[in-house]
Amino acid sequence: MVTIHNLHKSFDGQHVLRGVNLEVARGEIVVVIGRSGEGKSVLLKHLMGLLKPDEGGVLIDGQDITRLHGEALDRVRERAGVVFQGGALFDSLTVFENVAFPLREKTRLSEEAIREKSLSLLKQVGLVDMGHKYPAEVSGGMKKRVALARALTMDPEIVLFDEPTTGLDPIMVNAIHRLILDLHRRIGFTAIMISHEIPEIFGIADRVAMLHKGVVVEEGPPEMIQSSANPVVRQFISGDPEGPIRPD
């Protein structure tokens, strides 16, 4: 469903992406791992159509979104939902209003239909009784659940996750991962996730890709990555300060 082909991107002479290649099949959960500053968020912004590459392309069902503009790009973006790292909730809106926001902005559904769908999504993420609260009144884990519910309001085919469990304790990390996996099984969206959560992500990923120095150095099923002979991959997974990756 998604093909990233020979993607290059530089900023002020700094070559961040150096030829990224990755394919994501329909219905897969693919997790991209790697150190901070290796270009994972830059890669995600290309998938959102927020950045244009210096070279290469991002194809969704064979259509290169890097060549699209205006309404054509908007139509492709409507097929995707995004769960941002910090949740990106509107502080002045309640939990319910945050989830309902895309429906009010992008559809002509009646208020009753919007209410019904928003409450259904809140129920699916375990927050049906929290709709009246504001983001400042709920926990970090709940904010992540609200962000996930909002990302699903437009029935996206693809969901992009930018570090969806950053800042959470290990128990909540696993709870959010379990929720994502449950929703994925029920809805069937294609998921591309950026994450540092090792080893937790191995429990939800169909495939894992490691980004290092601007390229995917290895990708495959979790068990293959966990038993990788690549010293870069092994060091990152183990967290060993000794190895080819030097701590900054």
Buried (B, 14 or more C-beta within 10 A) or exposed (E): BBBBBEBBBBEEEEBBBBBBBBBBEEBBBBBBBBBEEBBBBBBBBBBBBEBEBEBBBBBBEEEBBBEBEEEEBEEBBBBBBBBBBEBBBEEEBBBBBBBBBBBBEEEEBEEEEBBEBBBBBBEBBBBEEBBEBBBEEBEBBBBBBBBBBBBBBBEBBBBBBBBBBBBBEEEBBBBBBEBBBEBBEEBEBBBBBBBBBBEBBBEBBBBBBBBBBBBBBBBBEBEEBBEBEBEBBBBBBEEEEEEEBEEE
